[in-house]
């Protein structure tokens, strides 16, 4: 019995030692080296740009000229975004004849016209990396249209056409004394008009009275 005890103890000690070795193995193993993260290379950020602008030519709407007078006509152009307009002009034809060429504005009487609008402009982009502007070459845009200028309603009073004369459509003379004179009256030709009227009622409405001399 005594001879078997040491051998049993030795077997138990060997089993314990083996278990301890197995448990300690992961701790004693060299640490694994982490794989390097892939380097992301992107040139898009460095070269990104903001979009360029644009221009739009709009139709010039129907105009109304004052009676027997002219109205001013200009190009109608809008822009958006990154753009610089260098010039905007119009050319006008009437009854086959050119009456204006590449002008900023023109005065037209009642009638129907052919109008061509022309715009010269440049656009630009902005580099996101530096903020610098990159300009385009000069661009040209045109638009043709028909333009109608209407005759304004004839007023009941107007200004004289000369020192002694009223226009034929408003022949009644109103002078500074507050008296109006009709064609054929005794003092009509000698009267210097301050205002001219289409009818006697229009002159009376303006505060004038009829000449007693006829």
Beta strands, then each sheet from edge to edge (+ up, - down):
strand 1: 49-50
strand 2: 54-57
strand 3: 63-65
strand 4: 71-74
strand 5: 77-80
strand 6: 83-94
strand 7: 97-103
strand 8: 105-108
strand 9: 111-127
strand 10: 133-135
strand 11: 139-151
strand 12: 157-158
strand 13: 172-174
strand 14: 179-181
strand 15: 195-197
strand 16: 209-210
sheet 1: 1+ 9- 6+ 7-
sheet 2: 1+ 9- 10+
sheet 3: 1+ 9- 11+ 3+
sheet 4: 2+ 5-
sheet 5: 4+ 8-
sheet 6: 12+ 15- 13+ 14- 16-
end
